[in-house]
Amino acid sequence: MEKANKTNQEKFDGKYLAAEFALQSSKENPTLAKIALDGIKFSDETKKLLQGSKYFSTKEGIAEASKIYAQESQLIEYKQKVNTLFDFYKEGIKSLSKENQSKVKYVYGKFGDKNLGDVLGEYNKASSIIEYNEDESLKGKFKDEEIEKANKTIEKYETFVEAYKIMHSGKLQEIQSLVTKKANKMALEELVKEVKLPAPKKK
């Protein structure tokens, strides 16, 4: 299956992002998942291969393809610099005031030269330390210095991480809306396919 070229990638285009929505939908609604996968701009060769395979023809295959490309999407995104991600997600904050748009941009800019995966890795590790420390059965597992460092890491990244999650979720909601509209269109077209309109009355 097609793999993206992840070297020297300067601009994030979210090519495989639809696969994340497909993965969320594949269990309950494989039809929506397939429509989402259909929207990915695969090479002609890859698309031809997928269309004639289990990946686009069976429920299990659709789920597997969704998982493969959702993982690929995450891998690519985690290698991106934070500032390149802002350029991709900024459409989602146009409803904010100019001042608040600038604030979101500033939050991203604070960590602009860091890879998203590094930021999330540090943040998640720190969050786990705090979570474990609150568990009575694990009290004393971490030193006070480790807990203090974890709290500082959370404080450092929390606003950005939560802003990123909201903007990422917004993109997935956009994809869901487009996919649902297409699914409804296809369903209506299938429903009336055999309907015969009466001949126009002669005047």
C-alpha positions in Angstrom: 0.0 0.0 0.0 1.0 3.5 -0.7 3.3 5.3 1.8 3.8 9.0 1.9 7.2 10.6 1.3 8.0 11.9 4.8 11.4 13.3 4.0 12.0 17.0 3.5 8.2 17.6 4.0 7.8 21.4 4.6 4.0 21.8 4.4 1.5 19.5 6.1 -1.5 18.8 3.9 -3.4 16.3 6.0 -3.5 13.9 3.1 -4.5 10.9 5.2 -6.5 12.7 7.9 -9.7 11.3 6.5 -8.5 7.8 7.5 -8.7 8.9 11.1 -12.4 9.5 10.7 -12.7 6.3 8.7 -11.2 4.4 11.6 -13.7 5.9 14.0 -16.6 4.9 11.7 -15.4 1.6 10.3 -16.9 -0.6 13.0 -20.4 1.0 13.1 -20.7 2.3 9.6 -18.2 0.9 7.1 -20.0 2.7 4.3 -19.0 6.1 5.8 -15.5 4.8 6.3 -15.2 3.7 2.7 -16.5 7.1 1.4 -13.9 8.8 3.6 -11.1 6.6 2.2 -12.4 7.3 -1.3 -11.7 11.0 -0.6 -8.0 10.5 0.0 -5.9 11.5 -3.0 -4.1 8.3 -3.6 -1.9 7.8 -6.7 -3.9 6.4 -9.6 -2.0 3.1 -9.3 -2.7 2.8 -5.6 -6.4 3.7 -5.9 -6.8 1.1 -8.7 -5.1 -1.5 -6.4 -7.3 -0.6 -3.5 -10.6 -0.6 -5.4 -10.0 -4.1 -6.6 -9.0 -5.5 -3.2 -10.5 -6.5 0.1 -9.5 -3.1 1.5 -12.5 -1.5 -0.3 -14.8 -4.4 -0.7 -15.3 -6.0 2.7 -16.1 -4.6 6.2 -12.9 -6.2 7.6 -10.8 -4.8 4.7 -12.2 -1.3 5.1 -11.4 -1.4 8.8 -7.9 -2.6 8.1 -7.2 0.0 5.5 -8.6 2.7 7.8 -6.3 1.6 10.6 -3.2 1.5 8.3 -3.8 5.0 6.9 -4.9 6.5 10.2 -1.5 5.3 11.7 0.3 6.7 8.6 -1.6 10.0 9.1 -0.5 10.2 12.8 3.1 9.3 12.0 3.4 12.0 9.4 1.7 14.6 11.6 3.8 13.8 14.6 7.0 14.4 12.6 5.7 17.9 11.6 7.0 21.1 13.2 4.2 22.8 15.3 4.3 26.0 13.2 3.6 24.1 9.9 0.6 22.5 11.6 -0.8 26.0 12.5 -0.9 26.8 8.8 -3.0 23.7 8.2 -5.4 24.1 11.1 -5.8 27.9 11.1 -9.0 27.8 8.9 -10.7 26.4 12.0 -10.2 29.6 14.0 -11.5 32.2 11.6 -14.7 32.6 13.7 -12.5 33.9 16.6 -11.8 37.6 17.0 -8.6 38.9 15.4 -7.1 39.2 18.9 -7.9 35.6 19.9 -6.7 34.3 16.5 -3.4 36.0 17.3 -3.3 34.4 20.7 -3.8 30.9 19.2 -1.0 31.6 16.7 1.2 32.8 19.6 0.6 29.6 21.5 1.6 27.6 18.5 4.6 29.8 17.8 6.0 29.2 21.3 6.8 25.6 20.2 7.0 26.2 16.5 10.4 24.5 16.0 9.5 21.4 18.0 8.0 18.3 16.4 4.4 17.7 17.4 5.3 14.1 18.5 8.0 15.4 20.9 5.7 17.9 22.5 2.9 15.4 23.0 5.4 12.8 24.2 6.7 15.1 26.9 3.2 16.2 27.9 1.7 12.7 28.0 4.7 11.4 30.0 4.3 14.2 32.6 0.6 13.6 32.8 1.1 9.9 33.4 3.5 10.7 36.3 0.9 13.0 37.9 -1.8 10.4 37.4 0.2 7.6 38.8 1.2 9.8 41.8 -2.4 10.3 42.6 -3.0 6.6 42.8 -2.6 5.5 46.4 -1.2 2.1 45.4 1.7 3.9 43.5 2.5 6.6 46.1 6.2 7.0 46.4 7.0 5.6 43.0 8.3 9.0 41.8 10.6 11.4 43.6 9.4 14.9 44.5 11.7 16.4 41.9 10.1 14.2 39.2 6.7 15.3 40.2 7.7 18.9 40.3 9.2 18.6 36.8 6.1 16.9 35.5 3.9 19.7 36.8 6.1 22.3 35.1 5.9 20.4 31.8 2.2 20.2 32.0 2.0 23.9 32.7 4.3 24.6 29.8 2.5 22.7 27.2 -1.2 22.4 28.4 -2.6 25.4 26.5 -1.0 24.4 23.2 -2.0 20.7 23.6 -5.6 21.5 24.3 -5.8 24.0 21.5 -4.3 21.5 19.1 -6.8 18.8 20.2 -9.7 21.2 19.6 -8.4 22.2 16.1 -7.6 18.6 15.2 -11.1 17.6 16.3 -12.6 20.4 14.2 -10.9 19.1 11.1 -12.3 15.6 11.7 -15.8 17.2 12.1 -15.4 18.9 8.8 -14.5 15.6 7.2 -17.5 13.9 8.9 -19.8 16.6 7.5 -18.5 16.2 3.9 -18.7 12.4 4.1 -22.2 12.4 5.6 -23.5 14.8 2.9 -22.0 12.5 0.2 -23.5 9.4 1.9 -26.9 11.0 2.0 -26.6 12.0 -1.7 -25.7 8.4 -2.7 -28.5 7.0 -0.6 -31.1 9.3 -2.2 -29.9 8.5 -5.7 -30.1 4.8 -5.0 -33.5 5.2 -3.5 -35.0 6.8 -6.6 -33.0 5.0 -9.2 -35.9 2.8 -10.3 -38.6 5.6 -10.0 -40.2 6.4 -13.4 -41.4 9.9 -13.9 -44.7 10.3 -15.6 -44.6 11.6 -19.2 -45.3 15.3 -19.4 -48.9 16.2 -20.2 -49.6 17.4 -23.7 -50.9 20.9 -23.9 
